[in-house]
Amino acid sequence: MKDIATDMGNGIRTGAAYLEGLRDDREIWTSGARIADVTTAPGIANGAATLGKFLDRQHDAAFRDKVTYVDENGTRCGMSFMKPKSIEDVKARGAAFYEWATWSNGMFGRTPDYKNASVMSFASATAFLAQNTKGQGDYATNMTRFYDHVRTNDKVLTHTLVNPQISHAQAQSGMFNADVALHVTKEADAGIYVSGARLLATLGPSADEIEVFPSTVLKADPSNVPFAFAFAIPIATPGLKMICRDTYDHGKSNFDAPLASRFEEMDAVVIFDNVFVPWERLFLYGQPELCNQAFGATNAVVHMAHQVACGKLAKAEFMTGLLCAIMKATGKDKDMALKGLVSEVMMMTETVRALLYRAENEAHEDQWGNYVPLRSPLDTSRNLFPKFYPRMVEILQLMGSSSLMATPTEADFANEMADDVNQYFQVANLDAKDRVALYRLAHDVAISGFGNRQTLYERFFFGPPALMNAQYFDLYDKDRAIARVDDLLQS
């Protein structure tokens, strides 16, 4: 494994350099076969190519100053790595997150800036990591070096948090089963060995490295020590395997599958078969109580939620635009009932925007010397959007009805059926080809496998809704609200 302490790189990468970096010995399986090259593999290659194009935009003068910054050494890096030292820095990071999200209209959910935000947070909280005294790692130094490695080499990260479970009751109690959960099997002078599985690594096959970070529901119990760790290793590490789900990119054109043909960000279950992790790649080890605190104590959860809120705003704006485009095309924009449906989506969009505005404008300095967005509005946004997005899709289905399935293909405009298609698929304000293109886009959002995966993804993005809602209740400032009731009763 390359020594990341001296591998400082040259800042932002090109798309070509990113794709070349994926051509290694990574072990990726899909549809019963191992993939030889993810950059050419059907069902995965298009998503990787899209991400490569996004990385190229960092070099484009039209975007560069918005999505990158120059560090104290003169190296240009992604804005998501910048440690925010003022409210203006927080806003600059938010503008960069939002810009990245608009490139896919929020449909490419796991762009690199998401994990970059967490790495920045952990690298700022070295005193927290230094509390970890188990094992042989200098965990604070390890994280600082990893941050510099990822930041100055523009690495694309995926991550896993969730252990598979055999017994739901066991998992609910904060315990894991070594038959399936990722755990330490052996300690050695140079590092540790781990075996087991983790899920679910979004963008896993197309990432450079994987963050394997601690579960936040790990009970502080001696029996859980083998499950307590945080580390990062290259995807091509021997013994690391990924089993992919079915792809939603079926080789269709951008016209026929406007989203799936561009933004498939494959999800995979990660198998660790006696994988070696050097001490210098470990950031936490052997102390479950620290693992439980990691995301909250470092404020990683807040910085990640900031990136997410920016992405959800872009996605909500897109859904509003799609519905309005259909209304305008069909002449239904005078229908009061349909106006009412679309106004729901507009209100959801403006709610996300308002919450993000408050979070950024009430940013404050944290214990690590960074400015962090106000957490409560971000928590509100990330608990509301899993309810908002399925409703947006439902409204699109209600508006589109059978027209979402009456969608000829691009080829039908170039064969003997072309005249019929052009005649019978026009609507009030669009010719047939533009109308079909619009409805195929709506189909990819609301009907296709790609679209349904997006809905499921939004429902569970930060975790099970019941758990997220309960955590929101626990974090809410209830005493202040109760005090107002008490004041009234005592007056």
ABEGO torsion letter per residue (X at the ends): XBBAAABAEAEBBBAAAAAAAABBABBBBBGGBBBABAAABBGAAAAAAAAAAAAAAAABAAAAAAABBBBAAGBBBBAAABBBABAAAAAAAAAAAAAAAAAAGGABABBAAAAAAAAAAAAAAAAAAAABABEABBAAAAAAAAAAAAAAAGBBBBBBABBBBABAAAAAAGBBBAAABBBBABBBAAEBBBBEBBOBBBGAAABABBBBBBBAABBBBAAAAAABBBBBBBAABBGBBBBBBBBABAGBBAAABAAAAAABBBBBBBBBBGBBBBAAABABBGBAAAAAAAAAAAGAAAAAAAAAAAAAAAAAAAAAAAAAAAAAAAGAAABAAAAAAAAAAAAAAAAAAAAAAAAAAABBBBAAGBBBBBAAAAAAAAAAAAAAAAAAAAAAAAAAEAAAABBBBAAAAABAAAAAAAAAABBAABBAAAAAAAAAAAAAAAABAAAAAAAAAAAAAAEBAAAAAAAAAAABBAAAAAAAAAAAAAX
